[in-house]
Amino acid sequence: MSKPRTTLAILIIPLSYIIFFLFTTSPKPYYHTLFLSSSFSNNASISLHLHTLTRRPHIAGSLANAEAATHVLSTFTSSSLKSHIVTYHVSLTYPIHRSLILTPTQSSKPITFNLKQEPENNPYANEVTPTFHAYAKSGNVSGLVVYANYGTVEDFVRLRDELSVNVTGSIVIARYGKIFRGDIVKNAYKEGALGVVIYTDKRDYSGDEWFPVSRSMPPSGVQVGTVYNGLGDPTTPGWASVDGCERLSEEEVELSGDAMLIPSLPISAEDGEVILKSIVGDDGDLVGPGPGILNLSYVGETVIAKIENVIGVIQGEEEPDRYVILGNHRDAWTFGAVDPNSGTAIAERFDKLQKIGWKPRRTIILCNWDAEEYALIGSTEWVEDNREMLSSRAVAYLNVDCAVSGPGFYASATPQLDELIKLAAQEVRDPDNTTQTIYDSWIGSSNSGVIGRLGGGGSDYASFVQHVGVPAVDMRFGKDYPVYHSMYDDFTWMEKFGDPMFHRHVAMASVFGLVALRLADEEFLPFNYISYASELKKSVKDLEKEKLGHDIDVSQLLKAIEDLSTAAQAINTEKQAIKGVLKVRELNDRLMMAERALTDRDGLSERPWYKHLIYGPSKYNDYGTKSFPGVDDAIDNAKKLNTKASWENVQHQIWRVSRAIKHASLVLKGDLT
């Protein structure tokens, strides 16, 4: 549906605003203030768009998802954005056959699980794709059941070393939480398991009541998702999946190290409880193996499917070749009312600003990504397709994914954007307590205003930060929500529990949009690298705790960080005295390119796609953020091998990070050595 037309009342501007506009040499702050006004926020419009986009399940590659893309394109076009669709043809998987049979004991009858979620009066529930793990290995396997808790490396070490449980030849059952589901399967495979089932434990996701009575996951609810451990189309690692491109074969994908090599299935809490009752253990530990035996059968279909990114552009007036990029994915495993949300609210607000004369200094690009759920595919292919342009022109990337799932503001970012986020949060009222700002509530919460980092692979910021080195932000209201990736993540859940009045959506659009406006409009880019240097110093303190008595020297790393801090202070002082368009441009380029200097063309050891040496995913949890990920990988390896060469590699990785930080300080200074 097309967006509601701007009414005359919205266009009537108070006289004081007009006077301010006419007599101010820089009218941008006026537009930013107006952007936050009640006349620019419309929770009814947000509700309508969300209802339209979540009416039917729209998994990537489906007709329903293509129709959702058409809706977003129509909204962008009617919001005065120059819009187009970018298509890629990528490898996606879908389930053809699934079965799970439990034989509790040798003398008992087999139990066949139906593997279905019970619908809650949703007329399109029959269109939901059967529960599965994307990119799971096809196969038919049987074995004694072993319970592995959350399936972390530590859980399997405990099974092996403390409980003397041999996982080889078994079927592992683990519960969701703690780590990425693909890492659960990978960890089980390394221990010799033949297959894995992952269930939604009531202790983590449910209670005595559940949706539609409460926000919790129903007993039959299943969290689906991908188990692929890479980013982007598995058949085109490092390059875009355009027509006629080079592709890896299925065998080459398996050899890449990111594909799963054993079958797996997601199951419900009620099915998980039945399986757990078939397991015995010693000393109160419910571990197994057996006596229950599981037969797991999965057959998946791999197809090259068309995906569609919807792109909308607002051309910058003074610096059209500098890009502020806003992104949010569209595809969903089921209805996707929380995961994801659409970017239509921002587009409509920008449209209203343009109609009263606002033109951004820099170009704003709105990106509606496809196939994020499979492996951040839409954003990754686009970044790989435009890598050199983004390397030289992208100012920052702003991301929302699960934008609203409940109360409480959360943000993650590269550190030079910390101050900008806090300032924006100080200008928007808390939707759950309008007597104070979002910032006031944030610093008074258990989160205490802490800003996380973007090393994990949980959403579409990953390619921008970790592959190209673009400063980035990710924001959300609500930390976790129990119906994640299930068929109950629908409009009804959002309307009843996530955001009944859609005020949190309005507030999120306000903070998100204000950060974008300041990045797009301010003469000097609002980056503060003093925050970055401070954050790095904290990371070195954590690193020193891992030295374990070995002769590891971090003095050059500390010196590089101190140089970065000095350069950051100098460039902040330089802003006060600088004049002239070209000098402003040159200083902004230094601010923009400093993050790129923290990347390395060779990438992380054994993970070359990840170029950023400061922030990357944990080797054993794709959701987890690690500072100095290459150093962390080397320390983990050295702990296992404890050889001179392995600890020398730790020192080598520290040198690599030191050199990258030194390059960043040189970029900020703008001088050759």
C-alpha positions as CSV (number, residue, x, y, z in Angstrom):
1,M,0.0,0.0,0.0
2,S,1.1,3.6,-0.6
3,K,2.0,5.8,2.3
4,P,-0.6,8.2,3.7
5,R,-0.4,11.6,2.2
6,T,1.0,14.5,4.2
7,T,-1.8,16.5,5.5
8,L,-2.1,20.3,5.5
9,A,-1.8,20.3,9.3
10,I,1.6,18.7,9.1
11,L,2.8,21.4,6.8
12,I,1.7,24.3,8.9
13,I,4.9,25.4,10.7
14,P,4.9,27.6,13.8
15,L,6.0,31.2,13.1
16,S,8.9,30.9,15.5
17,Y,10.3,28.0,13.4
18,I,10.0,30.1,10.2
19,I,11.8,33.0,11.8
20,F,14.5,30.7,13.0
21,F,14.9,29.2,9.6
22,L,15.1,32.5,7.8
23,F,17.7,34.1,10.0
24,T,20.0,31.1,10.7
25,T,23.0,30.6,8.5
26,S,22.8,26.8,9.0
27,P,19.2,25.6,9.0
28,K,20.0,21.9,9.5
29,P,19.4,21.9,13.3
30,Y,15.9,23.3,12.6
31,Y,15.1,20.3,10.5
32,H,16.5,17.9,13.1
33,T,14.3,19.5,15.7
34,L,11.3,19.2,13.4
35,F,12.1,15.6,12.7
36,L,11.5,14.8,16.4
37,S,8.2,16.7,16.6
38,S,4.9,14.9,17.1
39,S,3.7,16.0,13.6
40,F,6.5,13.9,12.0
41,S,5.9,10.7,14.0
42,N,2.9,8.5,13.2
43,N,2.5,5.3,15.1
44,A,-0.7,4.5,13.1
45,S,1.3,4.5,9.9
46,I,4.0,2.3,11.4
47,S,1.3,-0.2,12.6
48,L,-0.2,-0.3,9.1
49,H,3.1,-1.0,7.4
50,L,4.1,-3.6,9.9
51,H,0.7,-5.3,9.5
52,T,1.0,-5.4,5.7
53,L,4.6,-6.7,5.8
54,T,3.8,-9.4,8.4
55,R,0.4,-10.6,7.1
56,R,1.9,-13.7,5.5
57,P,5.1,-15.7,6.2
58,H,7.8,-14.4,3.8
59,I,10.9,-16.6,3.8
60,A,13.7,-15.5,1.4
61,G,13.1,-16.7,-2.1
62,S,9.3,-17.0,-1.7
63,L,6.6,-15.2,-3.6
64,A,5.4,-13.5,-0.4
65,N,8.8,-12.0,0.2
66,A,8.9,-10.7,-3.4
67,E,5.5,-9.1,-2.7
68,A,6.9,-7.5,0.4
69,A,9.8,-6.1,-1.6
70,T,7.3,-4.5,-4.0
71,H,5.5,-2.9,-1.0
72,V,8.8,-1.5,0.4
73,L,9.7,-0.2,-3.1
74,S,6.3,1.5,-3.5
75,T,6.7,3.1,0.0
76,F,10.2,4.3,-0.9
77,T,9.1,5.7,-4.3
78,S,6.1,7.5,-2.8
79,S,8.4,9.0,-0.2
80,S,10.4,10.8,-2.8
81,L,13.3,8.4,-2.7
82,K,15.1,7.5,-5.9
83,S,14.5,3.8,-5.6
84,H,15.5,0.5,-7.3
85,I,15.8,-3.2,-6.6
86,V,19.2,-5.0,-6.7
87,T,18.8,-8.7,-7.4
88,Y,21.3,-11.5,-6.7
89,H,20.9,-15.2,-7.3
90,V,22.1,-17.1,-4.3
91,S,22.2,-20.6,-2.8
92,L,19.3,-21.2,-0.4
93,T,18.0,-24.4,1.2
94,Y,14.5,-25.6,2.1
95,P,13.3,-28.8,3.8
96,I,11.9,-31.7,1.8
97,H,11.7,-34.4,4.5
98,R,12.1,-34.4,8.3
99,S,11.5,-37.1,10.8
100,L,12.6,-37.8,14.4
101,I,11.9,-41.1,16.2
102,L,12.8,-41.9,19.8
103,T,13.1,-45.4,21.2
104,P,13.2,-44.7,24.9
105,T,14.4,-48.2,25.9
106,Q,15.0,-51.4,24.2
107,S,11.6,-52.8,25.3
108,S,9.5,-49.7,24.6
109,K,7.6,-48.6,21.5
110,P,9.2,-45.9,19.3
111,I,7.8,-42.4,19.6
112,T,7.4,-40.4,16.3
113,F,7.4,-36.7,16.8
114,N,5.1,-34.6,14.5
115,L,7.6,-31.7,14.4
116,K,4.8,-29.1,14.1
117,Q,4.1,-25.9,15.8
118,E,0.5,-25.5,16.9
119,P,-1.1,-22.4,15.2
120,E,-2.8,-19.7,17.3
121,N,-5.7,-18.7,15.0
122,N,-3.5,-17.2,12.3
123,P,-5.2,-17.7,8.9
124,Y,-1.8,-18.0,7.1
125,A,-0.2,-20.5,9.5
126,N,-0.4,-23.2,6.9
127,E,2.0,-21.2,4.7
128,V,4.8,-21.4,7.4
129,T,7.8,-23.4,6.1
130,P,8.2,-26.6,8.2
131,T,10.7,-26.3,11.0
132,F,14.3,-26.9,9.8
133,H,17.9,-25.6,10.0
134,A,19.0,-23.8,6.8
135,Y,22.1,-25.4,5.3
136,A,21.8,-28.5,7.5
137,K,23.4,-31.6,6.1
138,S,21.0,-34.1,4.6
139,G,21.2,-37.6,6.1
140,N,19.7,-40.4,8.1
141,V,21.4,-41.1,11.4
142,S,20.8,-43.1,14.6
143,G,22.5,-43.2,18.0
144,L,22.2,-43.0,21.7
145,V,21.2,-39.6,23.0
146,V,23.7,-37.4,24.9
147,Y,22.6,-34.2,26.6
148,A,25.2,-31.4,26.1
149,N,23.5,-28.4,27.9
150,Y,24.0,-25.4,25.6
151,G,26.5,-27.2,23.3
152,T,29.4,-24.8,24.1
153,V,33.0,-25.9,23.9
154,E,33.1,-25.8,27.7
155,D,30.0,-28.1,27.9
156,F,31.7,-30.7,25.7
157,V,34.9,-30.5,27.6
158,R,33.0,-31.2,30.8
159,L,31.3,-34.2,29.2
160,R,34.6,-35.6,28.1
161,D,37.0,-34.7,30.9
162,E,34.8,-34.6,34.0
163,L,31.9,-37.0,33.3
164,S,33.8,-39.4,31.0
165,V,31.0,-39.3,28.4
166,N,32.0,-40.3,24.9
167,V,30.0,-38.4,22.4
168,T,31.3,-40.3,19.4
169,G,28.5,-42.0,17.5
170,S,25.7,-40.3,19.5
171,I,22.9,-38.0,18.7
172,V,23.4,-34.8,20.8
173,I,20.5,-32.9,22.2
174,A,21.3,-29.3,23.3
175,R,19.2,-26.3,24.3
176,Y,19.1,-23.0,22.6
177,G,20.9,-20.0,24.2
178,K,24.4,-18.9,24.9
179,I,25.9,-19.4,21.5
180,F,25.0,-19.5,17.8
181,R,23.1,-22.7,16.7
182,G,25.7,-23.4,14.0
183,D,28.4,-23.5,16.6
184,I,26.4,-26.0,18.6
185,V,26.4,-28.3,15.6
186,K,30.0,-27.7,14.8
187,N,31.1,-28.4,18.3
188,A,29.1,-31.6,18.4
189,Y,30.6,-32.7,15.1
190,K,34.1,-32.1,16.4
191,E,33.3,-34.4,19.3
192,G,32.2,-37.2,17.0
193,A,28.4,-36.8,17.1
194,L,26.4,-38.1,14.2
195,G,23.6,-35.6,14.5
196,V,22.1,-32.8,16.6
197,V,18.7,-31.7,17.8
198,I,18.3,-28.3,19.5
199,Y,15.3,-27.6,21.6
200,T,13.7,-24.5,23.1
201,D,14.0,-25.0,26.9
202,K,11.2,-23.7,29.0
203,R,13.7,-22.4,31.5
204,D,15.0,-20.0,28.9
205,Y,12.0,-19.2,26.8
206,S,8.7,-20.0,28.5
207,G,6.8,-20.4,31.8
208,D,3.5,-21.5,33.2
209,E,1.6,-19.4,30.7
210,W,2.5,-18.7,27.1
211,F,1.3,-16.9,23.9
212,P,-1.4,-15.8,23.3
213,V,-2.0,-15.4,27.1
214,S,1.6,-14.2,27.8
215,R,4.6,-13.3,25.7
216,S,6.3,-16.7,26.3
217,M,7.0,-19.4,23.7
218,P,4.2,-22.1,23.6
219,P,5.3,-25.7,24.4
220,S,5.1,-26.6,20.7
221,G,7.1,-23.5,19.6
222,V,10.3,-24.0,17.6
223,Q,13.2,-21.7,17.0
224,V,14.3,-22.2,13.4
225,G,17.3,-20.6,11.8
226,T,20.5,-21.2,9.9
227,V,23.4,-23.3,10.9
228,Y,25.8,-22.0,8.2
229,N,28.9,-20.5,9.9
230,G,29.9,-18.1,7.1
231,L,28.5,-14.9,5.8
232,G,26.9,-14.4,2.3
233,D,26.1,-16.9,-0.4
234,P,28.1,-20.1,0.4
235,T,28.8,-20.6,-3.3
236,T,30.4,-17.1,-3.8
237,P,32.6,-16.5,-0.7
238,G,34.2,-13.0,-1.1
239,W,32.5,-12.0,-4.4
240,A,29.0,-11.0,-5.4
241,S,26.4,-13.6,-6.7
242,V,25.7,-11.7,-9.9
243,D,24.5,-13.4,-13.1
244,G,27.1,-15.6,-14.7
245,C,29.5,-15.4,-11.7
246,E,31.9,-18.0,-10.6
247,R,30.4,-20.5,-8.1
248,L,31.8,-23.1,-5.8
249,S,30.5,-26.7,-6.2
250,E,28.6,-28.3,-3.3
251,E,31.8,-30.3,-2.5
252,E,33.9,-27.1,-2.4
253,V,31.4,-25.5,-0.1
254,E,31.7,-28.4,2.3
255,L,35.5,-28.1,2.3
256,S,35.3,-24.4,3.1
257,G,34.9,-25.2,6.8
258,D,31.7,-23.2,7.3
259,A,29.2,-25.8,6.1
260,M,27.6,-28.4,8.4
261,L,28.8,-31.9,8.0
262,I,26.1,-33.7,10.1
263,P,22.3,-33.5,10.1
264,S,20.4,-31.3,12.6
265,L,16.9,-30.3,13.5
266,P,15.3,-27.7,15.8
267,I,12.6,-29.1,18.1
268,S,10.1,-27.8,20.6
269,A,10.3,-27.7,24.4
270,E,7.6,-30.5,24.7
271,D,9.5,-32.7,22.3
272,G,12.8,-32.0,24.0
273,E,11.4,-32.9,27.4
274,V,10.2,-36.3,26.1
275,I,13.8,-37.0,24.8
276,L,15.4,-35.9,28.0
277,K,13.3,-38.4,30.0
278,S,15.0,-41.2,28.0
279,I,18.5,-40.2,29.3
280,V,20.2,-41.4,32.5
281,G,23.3,-40.0,34.3
282,D,25.5,-40.4,37.3
283,D,25.6,-38.1,40.3
284,G,22.6,-36.2,39.3
285,D,23.9,-35.2,35.9
286,L,21.4,-35.8,33.1
287,V,23.9,-36.6,30.3
288,G,23.6,-40.1,28.9
289,P,24.5,-41.7,26.6
290,G,21.0,-43.2,26.3
291,P,19.4,-45.5,26.9
292,G,17.2,-43.6,24.6
293,I,18.0,-43.9,20.9
294,L,17.2,-41.2,18.3
295,N,16.7,-41.7,14.6
296,L,17.1,-38.3,12.9
297,S,16.3,-38.0,9.2
298,Y,16.6,-34.8,7.2
299,V,16.5,-34.1,3.5
300,G,17.0,-30.6,2.2
301,E,16.8,-29.0,-1.2
302,T,19.4,-26.5,-2.3
303,V,18.4,-24.1,-5.0
304,I,19.8,-21.0,-6.7
305,A,17.1,-18.5,-5.8
306,K,16.5,-14.8,-6.6
307,I,16.8,-12.4,-3.7
308,E,15.9,-8.7,-3.8
309,N,17.5,-5.8,-1.9
310,V,15.4,-2.6,-2.1
311,I,17.5,0.5,-2.2
312,G,16.3,4.1,-1.8
313,V,18.5,7.2,-2.2
314,I,18.3,10.8,-1.0
315,Q,21.0,12.6,-3.0
316,G,23.3,14.8,-0.9
317,E,23.5,18.5,-1.9
318,E,27.1,19.4,-1.0
319,E,28.8,16.0,-0.7
320,P,26.8,13.6,-2.9
321,D,29.8,11.1,-2.9
322,R,29.7,10.6,0.8
323,Y,27.2,7.9,1.9
324,V,25.3,7.5,5.2
325,I,23.7,4.1,4.9
326,L,20.7,2.8,6.8
327,G,19.8,-0.8,6.7
328,N,17.1,-3.3,7.9
329,H,16.3,-6.7,6.5
330,R,12.9,-7.7,5.2
331,D,12.9,-11.6,5.0
332,A,11.7,-13.6,7.9
333,W,11.5,-17.3,8.8
334,T,7.8,-16.9,9.5
335,F,5.8,-13.7,9.9
336,G,8.6,-11.6,11.3
337,A,6.9,-8.9,13.4
338,V,9.9,-8.4,15.6
339,D,12.6,-10.0,13.4
340,P,12.7,-7.9,11.2
341,N,11.0,-4.5,11.2
342,S,10.7,-2.4,8.1
343,G,12.4,0.9,7.5
344,T,9.3,2.6,6.1
345,A,8.9,4.9,9.1
346,I,12.2,6.6,8.5
347,A,11.5,6.9,4.7
348,E,8.2,8.7,5.4
349,R,9.8,11.1,7.9
350,F,12.6,12.0,5.5
351,D,9.9,12.6,2.8
352,K,8.2,15.1,5.1
353,L,11.5,17.0,5.7
354,Q,12.2,17.1,1.9
355,K,8.8,18.6,1.3
356,I,9.6,21.6,3.5
357,G,13.0,22.2,1.9
358,W,15.5,20.0,3.7
359,K,18.3,18.6,1.6
360,P,21.0,16.5,3.3
361,R,24.7,17.6,3.0
362,R,25.7,14.0,2.3
363,T,23.8,11.2,0.5
364,I,21.5,9.0,2.5
365,I,21.0,5.4,1.3
366,L,18.1,3.3,2.7
367,C,18.7,-0.4,2.2
368,N,16.0,-3.1,2.7
369,W,18.0,-6.4,2.8
370,D,16.9,-9.8,1.7
371,A,18.0,-13.3,2.9
372,E,19.5,-11.9,6.1
373,E,18.2,-14.9,8.0
374,Y,20.1,-17.4,5.9
375,A,23.6,-15.9,6.3
376,L,23.3,-12.1,6.1
377,I,23.2,-12.7,2.4
378,G,21.5,-9.7,0.9
379,S,23.8,-7.2,2.7
380,T,26.9,-9.2,2.2
381,E,26.4,-9.7,-1.5
382,W,25.8,-5.9,-1.9
383,V,28.9,-5.0,0.2
384,E,31.0,-7.4,-1.9
385,D,29.5,-6.0,-5.1
386,N,30.3,-2.4,-4.1
387,R,33.3,-3.0,-1.9
388,E,35.7,-0.4,-3.5
389,M,33.0,2.3,-3.7
390,L,32.1,1.7,0.0
391,S,35.7,1.7,1.0
392,S,36.2,5.2,-0.4
393,R,32.8,6.8,0.2
394,A,30.9,5.2,3.1
395,V,30.7,7.5,6.1
396,A,28.8,5.1,8.4
397,Y,26.3,2.2,8.4
398,L,23.2,2.3,10.8
399,N,21.4,-1.0,11.4
400,V,18.2,-2.1,13.0
401,D,17.1,-5.7,13.0
402,C,14.9,-6.8,15.9
403,A,14.1,-3.1,16.4
404,V,11.3,-3.5,19.0
405,S,10.6,-6.4,21.2
406,G,9.9,-4.7,24.5
407,P,11.0,-1.9,26.9
408,G,14.6,-0.7,27.4
409,F,17.0,0.8,24.9
410,Y,20.1,-1.1,23.7
411,A,22.9,0.0,21.4
412,S,26.1,-1.4,19.9
413,A,28.6,0.6,17.8
414,T,32.2,1.2,16.8
415,P,33.5,3.4,19.6
416,Q,33.9,6.7,17.7
417,L,30.0,6.8,17.4
418,D,29.4,6.3,21.2
419,E,29.0,10.0,22.0
420,L,26.7,10.6,19.0
421,I,24.3,7.8,20.1
422,K,24.2,9.2,23.7
423,L,23.4,12.7,22.5
424,A,20.6,11.5,20.3
425,A,19.2,9.4,23.1
426,Q,19.1,12.6,25.3
427,E,16.8,14.3,22.8
428,V,14.0,11.6,22.6
429,R,11.5,10.9,25.3
430,D,11.4,7.4,26.7
431,P,8.2,5.8,25.3
432,D,7.7,3.9,28.6
433,N,8.3,6.9,30.9
434,T,7.8,10.2,29.2
435,T,8.9,12.1,32.2
436,Q,12.5,11.4,31.2
437,T,14.6,10.8,28.1
438,I,15.7,7.5,26.6
439,Y,19.2,8.3,27.8
440,D,18.0,8.9,31.4
441,S,16.2,5.5,31.5
442,W,19.1,3.9,29.8
443,I,21.8,4.9,32.3
444,G,19.4,4.1,35.1
445,S,18.8,0.6,33.9
446,S,20.7,-2.6,34.6
447,N,22.4,-1.9,31.3
448,S,23.7,1.3,32.7
449,G,24.1,3.0,29.3
450,V,26.7,0.5,28.2
451,I,27.3,0.4,24.4
452,G,28.2,-3.0,23.0
453,R,30.6,-3.7,20.2
454,L,30.0,-5.0,16.7
455,G,32.3,-8.0,16.4
456,G,29.6,-10.7,16.3
457,G,27.9,-11.9,13.1
458,G,24.3,-11.4,14.4
459,S,23.1,-8.9,11.8
460,D,23.7,-6.9,8.7
461,Y,26.3,-4.6,10.2
462,A,28.9,-7.5,9.9
463,S,29.9,-7.0,6.3
464,F,30.3,-3.2,6.7
465,V,32.4,-3.4,9.9
466,Q,34.3,-6.6,9.6
467,H,34.9,-6.8,5.8
468,V,35.3,-3.2,4.8
469,G,35.9,-1.2,8.0
470,V,32.9,1.1,7.9
471,P,31.9,2.7,11.3
472,A,28.5,1.3,12.3
473,V,25.6,1.3,14.8
474,D,23.0,-1.2,15.8
475,M,20.0,-0.3,18.0
476,R,17.0,-1.9,19.5
477,F,14.2,-1.6,22.1
478,G,14.0,-4.8,24.2
479,K,16.8,-7.2,24.8
480,D,15.4,-10.7,24.1
481,Y,12.0,-12.1,23.2
482,P,10.9,-15.7,23.8
483,V,9.1,-16.3,20.4
484,Y,12.3,-15.6,18.4
485,H,12.3,-17.3,15.0
486,S,9.1,-19.1,15.7
487,M,5.7,-18.8,14.0
488,Y,4.4,-16.8,17.0
489,D,6.5,-13.8,16.0
490,D,3.5,-12.2,14.3
491,F,1.6,-8.9,14.4
492,T,-0.7,-10.2,17.2
493,W,2.3,-10.8,19.5
494,M,3.7,-7.4,18.7
495,E,0.4,-5.6,19.2
496,K,-0.2,-7.4,22.6
497,F,3.3,-7.7,24.1
498,G,6.1,-6.1,22.0
499,D,4.7,-2.6,21.5
500,P,0.9,-2.3,22.1
501,M,0.7,1.4,21.2
502,F,3.6,1.4,18.7
503,H,5.2,4.2,20.8
504,R,8.5,2.3,21.0
505,H,8.6,2.1,17.2
506,V,8.2,5.8,17.0
507,A,11.0,6.4,19.6
508,M,13.3,4.0,17.8
509,A,12.7,5.8,14.5
510,S,13.4,9.1,16.2
511,V,16.8,8.0,17.7
512,F,17.8,6.1,14.6
513,G,16.8,9.0,12.3
514,L,18.5,11.7,14.4
515,V,21.8,9.8,14.3
516,A,21.5,9.5,10.6
517,L,20.6,13.2,10.2
518,R,23.6,14.4,12.1
519,L,25.9,12.1,10.2
520,A,24.4,13.4,6.9
521,D,24.2,17.1,7.8
522,E,26.8,18.2,10.2
523,E,29.7,20.1,8.7
524,F,32.3,18.0,10.6
525,L,31.6,14.3,11.0
526,P,30.5,13.7,14.6
527,F,33.2,11.1,15.3
528,N,35.1,10.9,18.5
529,Y,38.2,8.7,18.4
530,I,39.1,9.6,21.9
531,S,36.4,7.1,22.9
532,Y,38.0,4.5,20.6
533,A,41.4,4.9,22.2
534,S,39.8,4.6,25.7
535,E,38.0,1.4,24.6
536,L,41.2,-0.1,23.2
537,K,43.0,0.5,26.5
538,K,40.3,-1.5,28.3
539,S,40.7,-4.3,25.8
540,V,44.5,-4.4,26.4
541,K,43.9,-4.8,30.2
542,D,41.7,-7.8,29.4
543,L,44.3,-9.2,27.1
544,E,47.1,-8.9,29.7
545,K,45.0,-11.2,31.9
546,E,45.4,-13.9,29.2
547,K,49.2,-13.8,29.1
548,L,49.3,-16.7,31.6
549,G,52.9,-16.0,32.6
550,H,54.3,-16.2,29.1
551,D,56.7,-13.6,27.7
552,I,54.2,-11.6,25.7
553,D,55.1,-8.0,25.1
554,V,52.2,-5.5,24.7
555,S,54.2,-2.3,25.0
556,Q,54.1,-1.5,21.3
557,L,50.3,-2.1,21.4
558,L,49.9,0.4,24.3
559,K,52.2,2.9,22.5
560,A,50.1,2.6,19.3
561,I,46.9,3.3,21.4
562,E,48.5,6.3,23.1
563,D,49.4,7.6,19.6
564,L,45.8,7.2,18.5
565,S,44.6,9.0,21.6
566,T,47.0,11.9,20.9
567,A,45.9,12.1,17.2
568,A,42.2,12.0,18.3
569,Q,42.7,14.9,20.7
570,A,44.6,16.9,18.0
571,I,41.9,16.4,15.3
572,N,39.2,17.5,17.8
573,T,41.2,20.7,18.5
574,E,41.8,21.2,14.7
575,K,38.1,21.3,14.1
576,Q,37.8,24.5,16.1
577,A,40.2,26.5,13.9
578,I,39.7,25.0,10.5
579,K,38.1,27.0,7.7
580,G,37.4,26.4,4.0
581,V,35.4,23.8,2.2
582,L,38.4,21.8,1.0
583,K,40.0,21.7,4.5
584,V,36.7,20.6,6.1
585,R,36.5,17.9,3.4
586,E,40.0,16.7,4.0
587,L,39.5,16.5,7.8
588,N,36.3,14.6,7.4
589,D,38.0,12.1,5.1
590,R,40.6,11.5,7.8
591,L,37.8,10.8,10.3
592,M,36.0,8.5,7.8
593,M,39.1,6.5,6.7
594,A,40.6,5.9,10.2
595,E,38.3,2.9,10.7
596,R,39.4,1.4,7.4
597,A,43.0,1.5,8.7
598,L,42.0,-1.0,11.4
599,T,41.5,-3.6,8.7
600,D,44.1,-5.9,7.2
601,R,44.0,-7.2,3.6
602,D,45.0,-10.7,4.7
603,G,42.2,-10.8,7.4
604,L,42.2,-13.1,10.4
605,S,44.2,-16.3,10.3
606,E,42.1,-19.1,8.9
607,R,39.2,-16.6,8.6
608,P,40.5,-14.2,5.8
609,W,37.1,-12.8,4.9
610,Y,37.1,-11.0,8.3
611,K,39.4,-8.1,7.7
612,H,38.9,-6.0,10.9
613,L,41.7,-6.7,13.5
614,I,39.9,-4.9,16.4
615,Y,36.4,-6.4,16.3
616,G,35.3,-9.8,15.0
617,P,33.2,-12.8,16.0
618,S,34.4,-15.3,18.5
619,K,35.8,-18.4,16.9
620,Y,33.4,-20.6,18.9
621,N,30.3,-18.3,18.9
622,D,29.4,-16.3,15.8
623,Y,27.0,-14.2,18.0
624,G,29.8,-13.3,20.4
625,T,32.0,-10.2,20.0
626,K,35.7,-10.3,20.5
627,S,38.2,-7.5,20.8
628,F,41.4,-8.4,19.0
629,P,39.9,-11.6,17.5
630,G,43.1,-12.7,15.8
631,V,44.9,-12.5,19.1
632,D,42.1,-14.3,20.8
633,D,42.3,-17.1,18.3
634,A,46.1,-17.4,18.7
635,I,45.8,-17.5,22.5
636,D,43.2,-20.2,22.3
637,N,45.5,-22.2,20.1
638,A,48.5,-21.6,22.3
639,K,46.7,-22.8,25.4
640,K,45.9,-26.1,23.6
641,L,49.4,-26.7,22.1
642,N,51.5,-24.8,24.6
643,T,54.5,-24.8,22.2
644,K,57.1,-22.0,21.7
645,A,55.8,-21.5,18.1
646,S,52.2,-21.1,19.2
647,W,53.0,-18.5,21.8
648,E,55.2,-16.7,19.2
649,N,52.1,-16.5,17.0
650,V,50.3,-14.7,19.8
651,Q,53.0,-12.1,19.8
652,H,52.8,-11.9,16.0
653,Q,49.1,-11.2,16.2
654,I,49.6,-8.5,18.8
655,W,52.2,-6.9,16.4
656,R,49.6,-7.0,13.6
657,V,47.0,-5.2,15.8
658,S,49.6,-2.6,16.9
659,R,50.5,-1.8,13.3
660,A,46.8,-1.4,12.4
661,I,46.2,1.0,15.3
662,K,49.4,3.0,14.3
663,H,48.0,3.3,10.7
664,A,44.7,4.6,12.1
665,S,46.5,7.3,14.1
666,L,48.5,8.3,11.0
667,V,45.3,8.6,9.0
668,L,43.8,10.9,11.7
669,K,47.0,13.0,11.7
670,G,46.9,13.3,7.9
671,D,50.7,13.4,7.7
672,L,53.2,11.0,6.0
673,T,56.0,9.7,8.1
